Amino acid sequence: MNYQWLTLWRYAGTFLDAAWLTLQVTLLAFVLAVALGLLSALAKASPLAPLRWISHGYVEFIRNTPVLLQIFIIFFGLPSLGITMSAFTAGILALGINVGAYLSETFRAGIQSVPKGQLEAAWILGMPRSQIFFNVVLPQAARAVWPAIINNLIQLLLGTSLLSAIALPELTGTATIINARTLLYIQTLSIVALVYLLLSNLFSWLGNVAGRRMFHPPLVTPVKKSAWGWAGKWLINAAKRENA
């Protein structure tokens, strides 16, 4: 069995390159998703009906069609209209547009969670609309939806595996190539699964750290009670019932 892992060790550099490509796609697509999500959320709250219709249509189409189909439309469909792009660019565009639709609803919920009294108070004080949004609405909305934003980032990371369908050599695509060369399916896929697990937990940890530093009072991740804690509580309650 050791020779199998030694065989895969020769591909360590390939795995690292694939992980770096996956991170690049994830972060660039997430920047696009945040921009689209914020614009869409603001358009839904706009008094202009055409903007609301465009935002609603965008969210409904993206959320009710498969991600893989969206990737195929951008990579294989757009060239028929004279728009050609690399798999890297198409992947960023497709995932950014997809996650942006989900972030649109997340941002809208966050904006609506800000008490209207604060907006009225800021308006009475003579603050311009831009200042009200960036100084009053955005900080509170971001705090309310921060865990959901990090969750969407992690889902975007995992969604990059679909880009193997358009021959992008990210982690899953690279695993497919190495599997074809070595036939070591379990070992190769185990390594890729471990890398995804590490990256997901890294994003989750960074999100918690950023949440504690950016927001005041800081966001606190709830501590899960252990099984021993629940068992001890049950025993104490049982003893109380017997004594009663």
LOFI-780069 format. One line per field, with one value per residue (C-alpha): x, y, z; residue number from 1; residue in three letters. Coordinates in steps of 0.25 Angstrom, whole numbers. Example, Ala and Ser with C-alpha at 12.3 -4.5 7.8 and 13.67 -1.06 7.14 Angstrom:
2
x 49|55
y -18|-4
z 31|29
pos 1|2
code Ala|Ser
***
This chain:
244
x 0|11|16|2|4|18|12|3|14|20|7|8|12|0|-10|-4|-6|-20|-23|-17|-26|-38|-35|-34|-47|-54|-49|-51|-65|-68|-65|-73|-85|-84|-85|-96|-104|-103|-107|-119|-123|-123|-131|-142|-143|-143|-156|-153|-162|-152|-141|-149|-154|-140|-135|-147|-145|-130|-132|-143|-136|-123|-129|-138|-128|-117|-103|-97|-107|-103|-88|-91|-99|-87|-76|-83|-95|-89|-78|-90|-93|-79|-75|-63|-56|-46|-51|-45|-53|-66|-65|-63|-74|-84|-81|-81|-95|-100|-96|-100|-114|-114|-106|-117|-127|-118|-114|-129|-132|-121|-125|-139|-135|-130|-140|-148|-147|-132|-134|-144|-134|-123|-132|-137|-122|-120|-111|-110|-115|-101|-97|-109|-107|-92|-92|-105|-111|-99|-91|-104|-108|-95|-95|-108|-105|-90|-91|-100|-89|-78|-87|-89|-74|-72|-83|-76|-63|-70|-77|-64|-63|-74|-64|-57|-68|-62|-48|-43|-32|-37|-37|-47|-43|-28|-33|-40|-27|-18|-29|-28|-12|-11|-24|-23|-37|-39|-25|-27|-41|-37|-26|-36|-47|-37|-32|-47|-49|-37|-41|-55|-51|-40|-51|-60|-49|-45|-60|-61|-49|-53|-67|-61|-52|-61|-74|-76|-80|-72|-80|-78|-79|-88|-81|-88|-91|-84|-91|-86|-92|-106|-104|-100|-112|-121|-116|-118|-132|-135|-129|-138|-151|-147|-145|-158
y 0|10|10|15|27|29|29|40|48|51|59|67|80|77|76|89|96|91|96|110|111|107|118|128|124|124|138|145|139|143|157|157|150|161|172|166|162|176|183|173|175|190|189|181|192|202|211|208|197|192|191|182|174|171|168|158|152|150|143|134|129|126|120|111|106|96|102|93|97|112|108|101|113|123|114|106|115|129|126|124|138|142|143|134|132|123|112|121|133|125|118|131|138|126|124|139|140|128|132|146|142|136|147|157|150|150|165|168|161|168|182|180|175|190|197|208|217|218|222|232|238|239|245|256|259|263|251|249|235|230|233|227|214|213|217|213|202|194|191|186|178|172|168|161|153|151|136|134|141|132|120|125|126|112|107|114|108|94|98|100|85|86|94|80|79|90|84|94|88|91|81|71|73|70|58|52|54|47|36|33|33|24|17|20|25|24|30|42|45|44|54|64|62|65|78|83|80|88|100|100|100|111|120|117|120|133|137|135|143|154|155|156|168|175|176|182|175|164|152|140|126|118|107|93|85|72|59|58|71|67|53|60|70|58|50|63|64|50|50|62|55|43|52|59
z 0|3|-12|-16|-7|-12|-26|-22|-15|-29|-31|-19|-27|-36|-24|-19|-32|-33|-19|-22|-35|-27|-17|-28|-34|-21|-16|-30|-32|-17|-20|-32|-24|-13|-23|-31|-18|-12|-25|-27|-12|-14|-28|-21|-11|-22|-24|-39|-44|-56|-46|-37|-48|-53|-39|-37|-51|-48|-35|-39|-51|-44|-32|-40|-50|-48|-46|-56|-66|-64|-65|-79|-84|-81|-86|-97|-101|-101|-112|-122|-119|-122|-107|-104|-91|-84|-74|-63|-67|-70|-56|-49|-56|-55|-40|-37|-43|-36|-22|-25|-26|-12|-6|-12|-3|9|8|6|19|26|21|25|39|42|50|43|55|52|38|41|52|42|32|42|46|31|27|12|7|4|18|24|16|18|33|38|29|24|37|44|32|31|45|44|32|34|37|24|16|21|18|4|2|7|-3|-14|-11|-12|-24|-32|-33|-44|-52|-55|-65|-74|-72|-62|-55|-41|-30|-35|-49|-45|-37|-50|-58|-47|-46|-61|-60|-47|-45|-30|-28|-13|-10|-20|-16|-1|-3|-10|0|11|4|2|17|21|12|17|31|28|23|34|44|37|36|51|54|45|51|65|60|51|60|73|82|75|69|78|72|82|89|86|99|100|101|116|119|114|122|135|134|131|143|152|148|150|164|167|162|171|183|181
pos 1|2|3|4|5|6|7|8|9|10|11|12|13|14|15|16|17|18|19|20|21|22|23|24|25|26|27|28|29|30|31|32|33|34|35|36|37|38|39|40|41|42|43|44|45|46|47|48|49|50|51|52|53|54|55|56|57|58|59|60|61|62|63|64|65|66|67|68|69|70|71|72|73|74|75|76|77|78|79|80|81|82|83|84|85|86|87|88|89|90|91|92|93|94|95|96|97|98|99|100|101|102|103|104|105|106|107|108|109|110|111|112|113|114|115|116|117|118|119|120|121|122|123|124|125|126|127|128|129|130|131|132|133|134|135|136|137|138|139|140|141|142|143|144|145|146|147|148|149|150|151|152|153|154|155|156|157|158|159|160|161|162|163|164|165|166|167|168|169|170|171|172|173|174|175|176|177|178|179|180|181|182|183|184|185|186|187|188|189|190|191|192|193|194|195|196|197|198|199|200|201|202|203|204|205|206|207|208|209|210|211|212|213|214|215|216|217|218|219|220|221|222|223|224|225|226|227|228|229|230|231|232|233|234|235|236|237|238|239|240|241|242|243|244
code Met|Asn|Tyr|Gln|Trp|Leu|Thr|Leu|Trp|Arg|Tyr|Ala|Gly|Thr|Phe|Leu|Asp|Ala|Ala|Trp|Leu|Thr|Leu|Gln|Val|Thr|Leu|Leu|Ala|Phe|Val|Leu|Ala|Val|Ala|Leu|Gly|Leu|Leu|Ser|Ala|Leu|Ala|Lys|Ala|Ser|Pro|Leu|Ala|Pro|Leu|Arg|Trp|Ile|Ser|His|Gly|Tyr|Val|Glu|Phe|Ile|Arg|Asn|Thr|Pro|Val|Leu|Leu|Gln|Ile|Phe|Ile|Ile|Phe|Phe|Gly|Leu|Pro|Ser|Leu|Gly|Ile|Thr|Met|Ser|Ala|Phe|Thr|Ala|Gly|Ile|Leu|Ala|Leu|Gly|Ile|Asn|Val|Gly|Ala|Tyr|Leu|Ser|Glu|Thr|Phe|Arg|Ala|Gly|Ile|Gln|Ser|Val|Pro|Lys|Gly|Gln|Leu|Glu|Ala|Ala|Trp|Ile|Leu|Gly|Met|Pro|Arg|Ser|Gln|Ile|Phe|Phe|Asn|Val|Val|Leu|Pro|Gln|Ala|Ala|Arg|Ala|Val|Trp|Pro|Ala|Ile|Ile|Asn|Asn|Leu|Ile|Gln|Leu|Leu|Leu|Gly|Thr|Ser|Leu|Leu|Ser|Ala|Ile|Ala|Leu|Pro|Glu|Leu|Thr|Gly|Thr|Ala|Thr|Ile|Ile|Asn|Ala|Arg|Thr|Leu|Leu|Tyr|Ile|Gln|Thr|Leu|Ser|Ile|Val|Ala|Leu|Val|Tyr|Leu|Leu|Leu|Ser|Asn|Leu|Phe|Ser|Trp|Leu|Gly|Asn|Val|Ala|Gly|Arg|Arg|Met|Phe|His|Pro|Pro|Leu|Val|Thr|Pro|Val|Lys|Lys|Ser|Ala|Trp|Gly|Trp|Ala|Gly|Lys|Trp|Leu|Ile|Asn|Ala|Ala|Lys|Arg|Glu|Asn|Ala
***
